[in-house]
Each structure stands twice: as structure tokens, then as C-alpha cells.
Amino acid sequence: MRVFHLVLAPRLSGAEVLARDLAIDQCAEGMAVCVASLLPAHADFQPLQQELETQGVECWFPARRHRPARKLWNLFGAVRQFRPDVIFAHATIPSFYARALPLRVPVVYVMHSATNDFERPLFRRVEHLLSGRARMVIGVSQQGLTDYVQAIGPHPSMTVVPNGVDLSRFAFTDGVAQNDHAPQVVQIGRYAAVKNQLSTVQAFSEVLKQVKDAHLVLYGVIEDPDYQSAVKALVQQLGIAERVVVAGPRSDVAKVLSESNVFVMPSRSEAHSVAFLEALASGVPIVASRIPAFAFANGFPGVQLVDTDNLQSYVDAVVVALGQARAKRSLAGLTLGDTAARYRAIAHQVSGRVGPLARVETGRS
């Protein structure tokens, strides 16, 4: 079995990290695996690339950006050279390129987007043209498949495969590691309006009136530099620069969570956030937005789902969380092992190769 994973750009973000984890799992199961991208790798992805190559996974990342036609030509060459039995295209734009290839390799479209891509007329038109070229459509949440059916129509093979967390890396720790810093609130997520860091900064300025020694740290891929600049400007405007760190991505997320007292995630929408799962596994108290993607965690110990656009509700929840201890949470069905097993089964199914996990339930939404 030869498996090809295609991402937009190798970076420290949910879809790309999941592709890394799946590639390593599949390689360990005896499959030949390649991870490729349409855009150059971010510098902070270098340790993950080294890990992939050490584990026997081939990496094919362009050295610089190209125009669409050249991207497609380069991808064509990579696929012809690797000769995969199946292509997993992670996110909408990579799936467009993979399905535009004049090859008969089955393509599995994995919908990772935190927002509904098909609200964009251009994406709807392209998907209508290429929909039949997808052997299967995977949603990381039911909402993603619902959005797809409403915009494009039902696909003959659709299934939900939730993201999973590696419990060996994000295990429950009883208590925060002792450091010189005071109580720490952390948000991890790419800098984009949908992640809502501005609301976190605004709320934290009010939290400081009650917990005067608290610190806030923000980490994430800088997807929208203007938005990150707006976050920094608000920190300065509120006069809390000494208490707030606005930084890029971190590869040692497990360490960050172990050192933090509260994890916040005020996203306006999500698909099935890997960062949220990692926080759940670590046991850290969580304050997150009351959106469908997080509803499964409602009732978990130490998890508050609130209207984070309501400033006072957000502030009150963070203050409460700062007084809470860590909590053990059951993540049965949401582990990386669970997710990897489903992807292995799908690879066998769509390629027509028989494997130990070859049966996958699919259906229309």
C-alpha cells in the first residue's frame, strides 16, 4: 500500500500536524508514505519534517511559491514518481489540485476548514466540477458534511472521522509545573479573525482587575499578519503589554499546556479542533466558545462553554477557571489511535486493497 498525503503548506496547524501523525502511523504499519505540499514549508515545521524522514516518510515540499499551473505540474510529477494507491487531500484547495490531476489515483477529500468554504461562489463552482472525482469525502465533524450537502449536494461516499489526540504526548498531569511565572492563561491557534484573539485580550484586561498577577500567552501560525498586528495594538492600547505575550507557533504544545493554568478558545467556528482535544487530554481547565464543534465536551469536568462575545461572561469564566484544579477526562473514540485506524481502513477501501481494517461505514448526510 502506497499512501500520499497532500497539504497546502507544512506548518504547525491542525490539519498539517494530523497529516504528520497519520503518515508516521501508516509507515509504522508497513505502508510506503509521502507527505507533499503545494506551498513551501514554514521554518517552524523543520523539526516535524526531520521526524517524518527519520520514520521513513518521504517529504516533497517545493522550495518556493509557484503559479497555479506550475503547482499542478509539480504535483503531477510528484504523484507520477511516487505512484500512490490513494491520495488524502487535506483541506479544500489541496483537494482541488489533487482532483484536477489527469490520473486515475483515488482521491479522498478531507474537510478540515473551520469555516464553510462553500460560502465562496468560486469554491462552489469548482467543487461542482470536481465532486465526482473524490472517491470519498471525509468530514472531521458532522457539520462539515452538512455544509457540503447543503451547498453541493450529497456525495455517494461520505463519512465523519473526528480528529484524534496522541495521549502519549498530551497526558493528564496533576498540577501545573512549578515555574517563576504567575497564573498563566493560554490560547493556541492561528492568527485569524475566526480564532478571536482580540476578544481574549479584551477579556484578559478585565481579568487582571481580579487576578492581578496573571499572564496571558498567545501562540499560533501567523496566517493573517494584519490580524496579529491588531492583537498587538490592542495589547498596547489597553496598557497590559507587561502581562501578555503575542508570539508565533510553538512545537512543544504539551509543555505549554503543562505550564498553563487555563486554556481559552473563543473561536467563532471550528471543524474539530486538534488544539481543543490536546487541552482536554492535558486536564487543564478550559474556557471555550459555545459553538457546535465544542458541544461534545459540554459537561466534561473543568470545561466551561460560554458566549465569549459577551465580555462579562468570558471574564467571569476565566476567573472561575483560574481557581480550578486539573481534571481527568475520558477521550474514548477521540484518540490518535482511533483516528489512525479509520484512515488505514479508508485507504484499504478506496484503493481496493484488502486490509485488516478494510470495512468503513459510509453514508449520505
C-alpha positions in Angstrom: 0.0 0.0 0.0 1.4 3.4 -1.0 -0.3 6.5 0.6 0.2 10.1 -0.5 -0.9 13.0 1.9 -1.2 16.4 0.3 -1.4 19.6 2.4 -1.4 23.3 1.5 1.7 24.3 3.4 3.6 22.3 6.1 3.1 24.4 9.2 2.3 23.9 12.9 -1.5 23.8 12.4 -4.2 21.2 13.0 -4.6 19.7 9.5 -0.8 19.5 8.8 0.0 18.0 12.2 -2.7 15.4 11.8 -1.3 14.5 8.3 2.1 14.1 10.0 0.7 11.8 12.7 -1.2 9.7 10.1 1.9 9.4 7.9 4.0 8.1 10.8 1.3 5.6 11.8 0.9 4.3 8.3 4.6 4.0 7.8 4.8 2.0 11.0 2.1 -0.3 9.6 4.3 -1.1 6.7 2.9 1.3 4.1 5.0 3.5 1.9 4.1 7.1 2.7 4.7 10.5 1.2 3.7 13.9 2.6 3.6 16.6 -0.1 2.5 20.3 -0.2 1.6 23.0 -2.7 3.5 25.7 -0.8 6.9 25.8 0.8 7.2 24.6 4.4 7.2 27.1 7.2 10.5 27.3 9.0 9.0 26.0 12.3 7.9 22.8 10.5 11.5 21.7 10.1 11.6 19.5 13.3 8.5 17.7 12.1 9.9 17.2 8.7 13.0 15.7 10.2 10.8 13.4 12.3 8.9 12.3 9.3 12.0 11.5 7.3 13.6 9.7 10.3 10.5 7.5 10.5 10.8 6.6 6.8 8.2 9.0 5.3 9.1 10.8 2.1 8.6 14.6 2.1 8.0 16.6 -1.1 7.8 20.3 -0.3 8.6 23.0 -3.0 11.4 25.4 -2.3 9.4 28.4 -3.3 5.9 29.6 -4.3 4.7 28.9 -7.9 1.8 30.0 -10.0 -1.2 27.6 -10.1 -0.2 25.9 -13.4 3.3 25.2 -12.1 1.9 23.9 -8.8 -0.3 21.4 -10.7 2.6 20.3 -12.9 4.9 19.8 -10.0 2.2 17.8 -8.1 1.7 15.7 -11.2 5.4 14.9 -11.3 5.5 14.0 -7.6 2.4 11.7 -7.9 3.8 10.0 -11.0 7.1 9.4 -9.3 5.6 8.1 -6.0 2.9 6.0 -7.6 0.4 6.1 -4.7 -2.6 3.8 -4.3 -4.6 6.6 -2.7 -4.2 10.4 -2.1 -5.5 12.0 1.0 -6.0 15.7 0.2 -6.2 17.6 3.4 -8.4 20.7 3.0 -10.3 22.2 0.1 -7.5 23.8 -2.0 -5.2 20.8 -1.9 -8.3 18.6 -2.9 -8.9 20.8 -5.9 -5.4 20.3 -7.2 -5.4 16.6 -6.4 -8.6 16.0 -8.3 -7.5 18.1 -11.2 -4.7 15.7 -11.9 -5.1 13.6 -15.2 -4.5 10.4 -13.2 -6.7 7.6 -12.0 -5.5 7.5 -8.4 -8.4 7.6 -6.0 -8.6 10.9 -4.1 -10.0 11.3 -0.6 -11.1 14.8 0.2 -10.6 15.6 3.9 -12.6 18.7 5.0 -10.6 20.5 7.7 -11.8 24.1 7.4 -13.0 25.9 10.5 -15.5 27.8 8.3 -17.8 26.8 5.4 -15.6 27.0 2.3 -18.6 26.7 0.1 -20.0 30.1 1.1 -17.5 31.3 -1.6 -19.1 31.2 -5.0 -15.8 30.3 -6.8 -15.3 27.3 -4.5 -18.8 26.1 -5.0 -18.4 26.2 -8.8 -15.1 24.3 -8.7 -16.4 21.7 -6.3 -19.4 21.1 -8.5 -17.0 20.3 -11.3 -14.7 18.1 -9.3 -17.0 16.5 -6.8 -17.3 13.2 -8.8 -13.5 12.9 -8.8 -13.5 12.3 -5.0 -13.7 8.7 -4.1 -14.7 9.7 -0.6 -15.4 12.9 1.3 -14.3 12.9 5.0 -15.7 15.5 7.4 -13.8 15.9 10.7 -17.3 16.8 12.1 -20.9 16.2 11.0 -21.3 20.0 10.5 -18.7 19.9 7.7 -20.7 17.2 5.8 -23.9 19.1 6.4 -22.4 22.2 4.9 -21.2 20.2 1.9 -24.6 18.6 1.2 -26.4 21.9 1.5 -24.0 23.7 -0.9 -23.0 20.9 -3.3 -25.5 18.0 -2.8 -24.9 14.5 -1.4 -21.8 12.6 -2.4 -22.1 8.8 -2.8 -19.4 8.1 -0.2 -19.3 10.4 2.9 -18.2 9.7 6.4 -17.2 11.5 9.6 -13.7 10.8 11.1 -13.1 13.0 14.1 -9.5 14.2 14.8 -7.7 12.4 17.5 -5.2 13.3 20.2 -2.0 11.4 21.0 -2.4 10.6 24.6 1.2 9.6 24.9 2.1 13.3 24.4 -0.8 15.0 26.0 -1.4 13.0 29.1 -3.1 14.3 32.2 -0.7 15.9 34.7 -1.8 16.5 38.3 -0.9 20.1 38.8 0.9 22.8 36.9 4.7 22.6 36.6 6.3 25.0 39.0 7.8 28.0 37.2 8.7 31.5 38.0 5.6 32.9 36.2 2.3 33.6 37.9 -1.0 32.1 36.9 -1.0 31.6 33.1 -3.8 31.8 30.6 -3.0 30.4 27.1 -4.7 30.5 23.7 -3.2 28.4 20.9 -4.4 28.9 17.3 -3.5 30.6 14.1 -3.9 34.4 13.9 -7.1 34.9 12.0 -10.4 36.6 12.9 -12.2 33.3 13.3 -9.9 32.4 16.2 -11.0 35.6 18.0 -7.8 36.5 19.9 -9.0 40.1 20.1 -11.8 39.0 22.5 -9.3 37.1 24.6 -7.1 40.2 25.0 -10.1 42.4 25.8 -11.3 39.9 28.4 -7.9 39.4 29.9 -7.6 43.1 30.6 -10.7 42.8 32.8 -9.4 39.5 34.4 -6.3 41.4 35.6 -8.6 43.6 37.8 -9.4 40.5 39.8 -6.2 38.3 39.4 -3.5 41.0 39.3 -0.5 38.6 38.8 -2.0 36.6 35.9 -0.2 36.3 32.5 -1.7 35.7 29.0 0.3 33.9 26.3 -0.9 33.6 22.7 0.7 31.2 20.3 -0.1 30.4 16.7 0.7 30.3 13.0 0.6 33.9 11.6 -1.9 33.3 8.9 -3.1 36.9 8.8 -0.3 39.3 9.7 -2.7 42.3 9.9 -4.8 40.5 12.4 -1.8 39.7 14.6 -0.8 43.3 14.4 -4.3 44.3 15.5 -3.9 42.0 18.5 -0.6 43.5 19.4 -2.0 47.0 19.0 -4.9 46.2 21.4 -2.5 44.9 24.0 -0.6 48.2 23.8 -3.8 50.3 23.8 -5.0 48.5 27.0 -1.7 49.0 28.7 -1.2 45.3 29.5 2.0 44.6 27.5 3.9 43.5 30.5 1.3 40.8 31.2 0.8 39.5 27.6 3.0 37.6 25.1 1.8 37.6 21.5 4.0 35.1 19.7 4.2 32.7 16.8 3.6 28.9 16.8 5.1 26.5 19.3 6.1 22.9 18.5 6.1 21.9 22.2 2.4 22.4 22.8 2.3 19.7 25.5 4.9 21.6 27.6 2.9 24.9 27.1 -0.3 23.2 28.4 1.5 21.6 31.3 2.7 25.1 32.4 -0.6 26.8 32.0 -3.5 27.2 34.4 -6.3 27.9 31.9 -6.7 27.2 28.2 -9.0 29.5 26.3 -10.5 29.0 22.8 -13.1 31.7 21.8 -13.3 30.6 18.2 -16.3 31.8 16.2 -16.3 28.5 14.4 -14.3 25.3 14.2 -14.3 22.0 12.4 -12.9 19.6 15.1 -10.0 21.4 16.7 -6.9 19.4 17.5 -5.8 22.1 20.0 -9.0 21.7 21.9 -8.5 17.9 22.1 -5.0 18.4 23.3 -6.2 20.7 26.0 -8.8 18.2 27.1 -6.2 15.5 27.3 -3.9 17.6 29.4 -6.5 18.2 32.0 -6.1 22.0 32.0 -9.3 24.0 32.9 -10.9 25.2 29.6 -13.0 28.2 28.7 -14.3 28.0 25.1 -17.0 29.4 22.9 -20.4 27.8 22.9 -20.3 26.5 19.3 -21.4 23.2 17.8 -17.8 21.9 17.4 -17.2 22.0 21.1 -20.6 20.8 22.3 -19.4 17.2 22.8 -17.3 18.5 25.7 -20.2 20.1 27.5 -20.4 18.6 30.9 -16.7 17.5 31.0 -15.1 18.4 34.3 -13.3 21.7 34.2 -14.8 22.8 30.8 -16.9 25.9 30.5 -18.6 26.7 27.2 -19.8 30.3 27.2 -20.7 33.1 24.9 -17.2 34.5 24.5 -18.5 37.5 22.6 -20.2 38.6 25.8 -17.2 40.2 27.6 -18.5 39.8 31.1 -19.4 36.1 30.6 -15.9 35.5 29.2 -14.2 37.3 32.1 -16.2 35.5 34.7 -15.5 32.1 33.2 -11.7 32.7 33.1 -11.7 33.9 36.7 -13.5 30.8 37.8 -11.2 28.6 35.7 -8.1 30.2 37.4 -9.4 28.8 40.7 -10.0 25.2 39.3 -7.7 22.2 39.5 -6.9 19.9 36.6 -9.3 17.2 35.8 -9.1 13.7 34.2 -11.4 13.4 31.1 -12.3 10.3 29.1 -11.5 10.7 25.4 -12.6 7.3 24.2 -13.0 7.4 20.5 -11.1 10.6 20.2 -7.5 9.3 20.4 -5.0 9.4 17.6 -5.1 5.6 17.6 -8.8 5.7 16.9 -8.4 8.2 14.1 -5.4 6.5 12.5 -7.3 3.1 12.4 -10.1 4.7 10.5 -7.8 6.3 7.9 -6.0 3.0 7.4 -9.3 1.3 6.8 -10.3 4.0 4.3 -7.0 3.7 2.5 -7.6 0.0 2.0 -11.3 0.5 1.0 -10.8 3.2 -1.7 -7.7 1.5 -3.2 -9.4 -1.9 -3.4 -6.7 -3.5 -1.4 -7.8 -5.9 1.4 -6.5 -5.0 4.8 -7.3 -5.9 8.4 -9.4 -2.8 8.9 -10.9 -2.6 5.4 -14.5 -2.1 6.4 -15.6 1.5 6.8 -19.2 2.6 7.3 -20.2 5.4 4.9 -23.4 7.1 4.0 -25.2 10.1 2.9 -25.8 13.0 5.2 
